């Protein structure tokens, strides 16, 4: 007889420890080890003696057709997935509680069901009436969607085994599903792994796509999507602040598509609305002639995105180390860029508190934003605004040189489409160092060093103060 044994499993990373300890040695999280009972199986034969079948090996050479897709009816979601849901695939959608995961999946499920496909939505967190109320608010109550509320994996698996025409199955959420053969609470690593493995088997054998919803919490009390990333075919993260109207859907793993695509949505009282042109939305509230502001022409996958970068410098009042507060960018890269500006361009920043913000709630990861961040910092330090009709992009090296970035033409084309008149970009060595006169109506300024960026900003007239603008607005109607 197999004897049960106790072990301690980290609920944050899944590492196993023989005894309880306050801190997990694998991930460094505190108070995440939970006792679970595992069954020790007696060693037995493997291979042919145990009834195993011979695996057939084939040549790598051959034709491979792209997998068929089931479009969700939401272009932004299909873009992140690589074209739609693949039959037999398992997709994990993670994000903070309340960010909108259930809303977007209910909208996608209702559209697929309205197109004549069999879609099943299994809720483990809400009752059926609660899901119906959300569907009524979203205007989806007439959709022929199969709805159920269950947390038992045996009941869910038995129901899915009888389904012959299902196209998509949504489990909301995987932390609430439990298997009665495991002596551990729902949401623990053992339960989540076992339930996800069984649902993956059903997806592969029955041919329907499965979407698993997972929560990410700061305390690590529930097993988050990071435990399941190696088991699923695609992992999508829903990002954004619940107090902000923008939501970003980002793919961090995708076996059937690219991993650098994003989908942009806007949260409204009627659910999530797709944003076809996120650049115009991110720049909608931008004001010109303000120091510390620069527009970055970035790339998110195959999509060009223009976003405003804001910098603010203020004298340090604490008397100690100045503060460095960053929202939406890498704080280590900001420290490096400030060091380059001080050492190579003689721009004094060290005694000031520095605040950097990416407007719109977008997080930028590509190094091409270095030049735009440098322009915002220099503009804030000199109190000279950048040209409101210019965009910036380029990577900055430690010696101050501005390096090449990819997909220059797409960035410039997006800037011209939104009405910008100039662009500051790296010098293109392929053209022999010669600056191009124009591109799609844009005036191009190709620079090779940060000094070429600092000099024009230092010579520009200072920004007008807010009180001067208020005075001008009051005097203008009187003069008329």
C-alpha positions in Angstrom: 0.0 0.0 0.0 1.2 3.5 -0.8 1.7 5.6 2.3 0.8 9.3 2.3 3.6 11.6 3.2 3.5 15.3 4.2 5.4 17.9 2.3 5.5 21.7 2.2 4.8 23.4 -1.2 5.4 27.0 -2.0 2.1 28.6 -3.2 4.0 31.2 -5.2 6.5 29.2 -7.3 5.6 25.5 -6.6 8.9 24.5 -4.9 8.8 21.6 -2.5 10.5 21.6 0.9 10.8 18.7 3.4 9.8 20.9 6.4 8.1 24.2 7.0 10.2 27.3 6.9 9.3 31.0 6.9 11.0 31.8 3.6 11.0 29.9 0.3 14.5 29.2 -0.8 13.5 29.1 -4.5 11.6 32.4 -5.0 12.4 34.2 -1.7 8.7 34.8 -0.8 7.7 34.7 2.9 5.0 32.6 4.5 4.0 30.8 1.3 4.8 27.2 2.3 1.7 25.2 2.9 1.5 21.6 4.0 0.1 19.2 1.5 -0.2 15.4 1.5 1.2 13.5 -1.4 0.9 9.8 -2.2 4.1 7.9 -2.7 3.7 5.4 -5.5 5.5 2.1 -5.2 8.2 1.8 -7.8 7.2 -0.4 -10.7 8.4 -1.5 -14.2 8.4 1.0 -17.0 8.4 0.5 -20.8 7.2 -2.6 -22.5 6.9 -4.7 -19.3 4.3 -2.2 -18.1 2.2 -2.2 -21.2 3.9 0.7 -23.0 3.6 1.1 -26.7 6.5 1.9 -29.1 6.7 5.5 -30.2 6.9 6.1 -33.9 9.6 8.5 -35.1 9.2 10.4 -38.3 11.4 12.7 -40.3 11.5 16.4 -39.7 11.1 17.1 -43.4 7.5 17.4 -44.4 4.6 19.7 -44.9 3.1 21.5 -41.9 -0.1 23.4 -42.5 -1.0 26.3 -40.1 -3.5 25.4 -37.5 -7.1 26.3 -38.0 -8.5 29.2 -36.1 -11.8 30.2 -34.4 -12.1 34.0 -34.5 -13.5 35.6 -31.4 -15.1 38.5 -33.2 -12.8 40.9 -31.2 -9.9 42.0 -33.4 -7.7 43.0 -30.5 -8.1 39.6 -28.8 -7.5 37.8 -32.1 -4.3 39.9 -32.7 -2.8 38.8 -29.4 -3.8 35.1 -29.9 -2.2 35.1 -33.4 -5.5 35.0 -35.3 -8.0 33.3 -33.0 -8.4 30.2 -30.8 -6.7 27.0 -32.0 -8.7 23.8 -31.5 -7.1 21.6 -28.8 -5.1 24.5 -27.3 -5.1 25.7 -23.7 -4.9 29.4 -23.1 -4.2 30.9 -19.6 -5.5 34.5 -19.0 -4.0 36.0 -15.9 -4.4 39.3 -14.1 -5.3 41.1 -10.9 -8.8 40.5 -9.5 -11.3 42.9 -10.9 -9.2 43.9 -13.9 -11.7 42.7 -16.5 -10.8 39.0 -17.3 -14.3 37.6 -16.9 -15.8 40.6 -18.8 -13.6 40.1 -21.9 -14.0 36.4 -22.0 -17.8 36.6 -21.6 -17.9 39.1 -24.5 -15.7 36.8 -26.7 -17.7 33.7 -25.8 -21.0 35.4 -26.6 -19.8 36.5 -30.0 -18.5 33.0 -30.9 -21.7 31.4 -29.7 -23.8 33.9 -31.7 -21.8 32.8 -34.8 -23.2 29.3 -34.5 -20.5 27.6 -32.4 -20.9 25.6 -29.2 -19.3 27.5 -26.4 -19.4 26.5 -22.7 -18.7 28.9 -19.8 -18.1 27.3 -16.5 -18.0 29.6 -13.5 -16.5 28.6 -10.2 -16.6 32.0 -8.5 -20.1 33.3 -9.3 -23.6 31.9 -9.4 -25.4 31.6 -12.7 -27.7 34.5 -11.8 -24.6 36.7 -11.3 -23.2 35.8 -14.7 -26.6 36.5 -16.2 -26.7 40.0 -14.6 -23.3 40.8 -16.1 -24.5 39.5 -19.5 -27.6 41.7 -19.3 -25.5 44.7 -18.5 -23.2 44.0 -21.5 -26.2 43.4 -23.8 -25.4 39.7 -24.3 -28.4 38.1 -22.6 -29.7 36.7 -26.0 -26.5 34.8 -26.9 -26.9 31.0 -27.1 -24.1 30.4 -24.6 -23.9 27.3 -22.5 -23.6 28.4 -18.8 -22.8 26.3 -15.7 -21.6 26.8 -12.2 -19.4 24.1 -10.8 -16.1 23.6 -8.9 -15.7 19.8 -9.0 -13.3 18.6 -11.6 -15.0 15.2 -11.8 -18.3 16.8 -12.6 -16.7 19.2 -15.2 -14.7 16.4 -16.8 -17.7 14.1 -17.0 -19.8 16.8 -18.7 -17.0 17.7 -21.2 -16.5 14.0 -22.1 -20.1 13.9 -23.4 -19.7 17.1 -25.4 -19.2 16.4 -29.1 -19.7 19.8 -30.7 -17.9 22.1 -28.2 -15.6 24.7 -29.8 -14.5 26.7 -26.7 -14.6 26.0 -23.0 -13.9 28.7 -20.4 -13.0 27.9 -16.8 -13.4 30.9 -14.5 -11.3 30.4 -12.6 -8.8 27.6 -12.2 -8.1 28.4 -8.5 -11.7 27.4 -7.6 -11.6 24.0 -9.3 -10.7 21.1 -7.0 -10.1 17.3 -7.3 -11.4 15.2 -4.5 -8.5 12.7 -4.7 -6.0 15.3 -3.5 -5.9 16.2 0.2 -5.3 19.9 -0.3 -7.4 23.0 -0.4 -8.6 24.5 -3.8 -6.1 27.0 -5.2 -3.0 25.2 -3.9 -0.3 24.3 -6.3 -1.1 20.6 -6.3 -4.8 21.2 -7.0 -4.1 23.7 -9.7 -1.6 21.5 -11.5 -3.7 18.4 -11.3 -6.9 20.2 -12.5 -5.0 22.0 -15.3 -3.4 18.7 -16.5 -6.8 17.0 -16.7 -8.4 19.9 -18.6 -5.4 19.9 -20.9 -5.9 16.2 -21.6 -9.6 16.8 -22.4 -8.7 19.7 -24.8 -6.2 17.6 -26.7 -8.4 14.5 -27.0 -11.8 16.2 -27.6 -10.5 18.9 -29.9 -11.9 22.0 -28.2 -10.0 25.1 -27.0 -9.8 25.7 -23.2 -9.4 29.1 -21.6 -8.2 29.0 -17.9 -8.6 32.2 -15.8 -6.0 32.7 -13.1 -5.6 35.4 -10.5 -2.3 37.1 -9.5 -2.1 38.4 -6.0 0.7 40.2 -4.2 0.5 38.0 -1.1 1.0 34.8 -3.2 -1.8 33.0 -1.2 -3.3 31.5 -4.4 -1.3 29.6 -7.1 -1.0 32.2 -9.9 -0.5 31.7 -13.6 3.3 31.4 -13.2 2.8 27.9 -11.9 0.9 26.9 -15.1 2.9 28.7 -17.8 4.9 25.6 -18.8 1.7 23.5 -19.1 -0.4 25.7 -21.4 0.0 26.7 -25.0 -0.5 30.5 -24.6 -0.3 32.8 -21.6 -2.0 36.2 -21.7 -1.7 38.9 -19.1 -4.4 41.5 -18.6 -2.7 44.7 -17.4 -4.0 48.1 -16.2 -5.2 50.0 -13.2 -8.8 49.5 -12.1 -9.1 53.3 -11.7 -7.9 53.8 -15.3 -10.1 53.2 -18.3 -7.3 51.6 -20.4 -6.6 47.8 -20.4 -3.7 46.1 -22.1 -3.8 42.5 -23.1 -0.3 41.2 -23.6 1.0 37.7 -24.7 4.0 36.5 -22.8 3.9 32.9 -24.3 2.2 31.7 -27.5 3.0 28.5 -29.3 0.8 29.5 -32.2 1.7 33.2 -32.6 4.0 36.0 -31.7 4.7 36.9 -28.0 5.2 40.7 -28.5 1.7 41.7 -29.6 -0.7 43.7 -27.4 -4.4 44.4 -27.5 -5.8 47.7 -26.2 -9.2 48.0 -24.7 -11.2 50.7 -23.0 -13.4 49.9 -20.0 -16.9 51.4 -20.3 -20.3 50.8 -18.6 -21.0 48.5 -21.6 -17.9 46.3 -21.1 -14.6 46.4 -22.9 -14.4 48.3 -26.1 -11.7 47.7 -28.6 -9.3 50.6 -29.3 -8.3 50.4 -33.0 -6.0 53.4 -32.8 -4.3 53.4 -29.4 -1.9 56.2 -30.4 -4.6 58.8 -30.8 -6.1 57.7 -27.5 -2.9 57.9 -25.5 -2.2 61.4 -26.9 -5.7 62.8 -26.7 -5.0 64.8 -23.5 -1.5 65.9 -24.4 -0.8 69.6 -24.0 1.9 71.4 -26.1 4.5 73.9 -24.8 5.0 72.0 -21.5 8.5 71.3 -20.4 9.3 67.7 -19.5 7.2 66.1 -22.2 8.2 64.1 -25.3 6.4 61.8 -27.7 7.9 58.4 -28.2 7.2 56.4 -31.4 7.3 52.8 -30.2 6.5 49.4 -31.4 4.3 46.7 -29.7 4.7 43.7 -31.8 3.8 44.6 -35.4 1.8 47.7 -34.3 3.3 51.2 -34.0 2.2 53.0 -30.8 2.8 56.7 -30.0 2.8 57.6 -26.3 3.7 60.6 -24.3 6.6 60.4 -21.9 6.5 62.9 -19.0 9.4 63.9 -16.7 9.4 66.2 -13.7 12.4 67.5 -11.7 12.1 69.1 -8.3 14.8 70.1 -5.7 15.3 67.4 -3.2 13.6 68.5 0.1 14.7 65.6 2.3 18.4 66.4 2.3 19.2 62.8 1.8 19.3 60.7 -1.4 17.1 62.2 -4.1 14.0 60.2 -5.1 13.7 58.3 -8.4 10.0 57.4 -9.1 9.2 55.6 -12.3 5.8 54.5 -13.7 5.7 52.4 -16.8 9.5 52.1 -17.5 12.5 50.4 -16.1 14.0 52.3 -13.1 17.5 50.8 -13.7 17.5 52.1 -17.3 16.5 55.5 -16.0 19.4 55.6 -13.6 21.8 54.6 -16.5 20.4 57.3 -18.8 20.7 60.0 -16.1 24.3 59.0 -15.6 25.0 59.3 -19.3 23.4 62.7 -19.4 25.5 63.9 -16.5 28.8 62.4 -17.6 28.6 62.9 -21.4 26.4 65.9 -21.8 27.0 67.9 -18.6 23.3 68.0 -17.7 23.0 68.3 -13.9 20.3 66.0 -12.5 21.8 64.4 -9.4 20.5 66.8 -6.8 16.9 66.7 -8.0 14.0 64.3 -7.3 13.2 62.8 -10.7 9.7 61.5 -11.6 9.1 59.7 -14.9 5.6 58.7 -16.1 4.4 56.9 -19.3 1.0 58.5 -19.9 -2.0 56.2 -20.5 -1.0 53.3 -18.3 1.2 51.6 -20.9 4.4 49.9 -19.9 7.3 50.3 -22.3 10.0 47.6 -22.5 12.0 48.3 -25.6 15.3 50.3 -25.4 14.2 52.5 -28.3 12.5 54.8 -25.7 15.9 56.0 -24.5 16.0 59.0 -26.8 12.4 60.1 -25.9 13.1 59.7 -22.1 16.4 61.7 -22.5 14.5 64.5 -24.4 11.9 64.6 -21.6 14.6 64.8 -18.9 16.6 67.5 -20.7 13.4 69.5 -21.3 12.5 69.3 -17.6 16.0 70.2 -16.5 16.3 73.2 -18.8 12.6 74.3 -18.6 12.5 74.3 -22.4 9.7 72.4 -24.1 10.3 70.0 -26.9 8.8 70.6 -30.3 5.2 69.6 -29.9 5.2 68.3 -33.5 8.2 66.0 -33.1 8.5 62.4 -32.1 11.6 60.7 -30.7 13.0 57.2 -30.8 16.5 55.6 -30.5 18.6 53.6 -28.2 21.3 55.3 -26.1 24.7 53.7 -25.3 26.9 54.4 -22.3 29.1 56.7 -24.3 26.1 58.8 -25.3 25.8 57.5 -28.9 22.4 57.0 -30.3 22.0 53.5 -31.8 19.8 52.0 -34.4 16.4 50.5 -33.7 14.2 48.3 -35.8 11.1 49.1 -38.0 11.9 52.8 -38.5 9.5 53.2 -41.4 6.5 51.9 -39.5 7.2 54.4 -36.6 7.5 57.3 -39.0 4.4 56.3 -40.9 2.4 56.3 -37.7 3.7 59.7 -36.7 2.8 61.2 -40.1 -0.7 59.7 -39.9 -1.3 61.4 -36.6 -0.2 64.8 -37.9 3.3 65.1 -36.6 5.7 67.2 -38.7 9.2 66.1 -37.5 11.1 63.1 -36.0 14.4 62.8 -34.2 15.9 59.4 -34.8 19.3 57.6 -34.9 21.7 58.3 -37.8 21.2 55.6 -40.4 24.6 54.1 -41.2 23.3 52.2 -44.2 22.8 55.5 -46.0 26.4 56.5 -45.4 25.6 58.9 -42.6 23.5 61.2 -44.8 20.3 62.5 -43.2 17.2 62.1 -45.2 15.3 65.3 -46.0 11.8 64.0 -45.4 9.7 60.8 -45.0 6.0 60.8 -45.6 6.0 64.6 -45.1 8.1 64.4 -41.9 11.2 66.5 -41.3 13.9 64.1 -40.1 16.7 65.0 -37.8 19.2 62.1 -37.6 21.6 62.4 -34.7 24.5 60.3 -33.6 25.1 61.5 -30.0 23.0 62.9 -27.1 24.9 66.2 -27.4 23.0 66.8 -30.7 19.8 66.5 -28.6 20.8 68.7 -25.7 22.1 71.6 -27.7 18.8 72.5 -29.5 16.8 72.2 -26.3 19.2 74.4 -24.3 18.9 77.1 -27.0 15.1 77.0 -27.2 13.1 79.7 -25.4 11.9 78.7 -21.9 8.4 77.3 -21.3 5.7 79.8 -20.3 4.5 79.5 -16.7 1.0 78.4 -16.0 0.1 81.8 -14.6 1.3 83.5 -17.8 -1.0 81.3 -19.8 -3.9 82.1 -17.5 -3.2 85.8 -17.8 -3.1 85.5 -21.6 -6.4 83.7 -21.7 -8.0 86.4 -19.6 -6.6 89.3 -21.6 -7.6 87.8 -25.0 -11.4 88.2 -24.6 -11.0 91.7 -23.3 -8.9 92.7 -26.3 -11.5 91.3 -28.6 
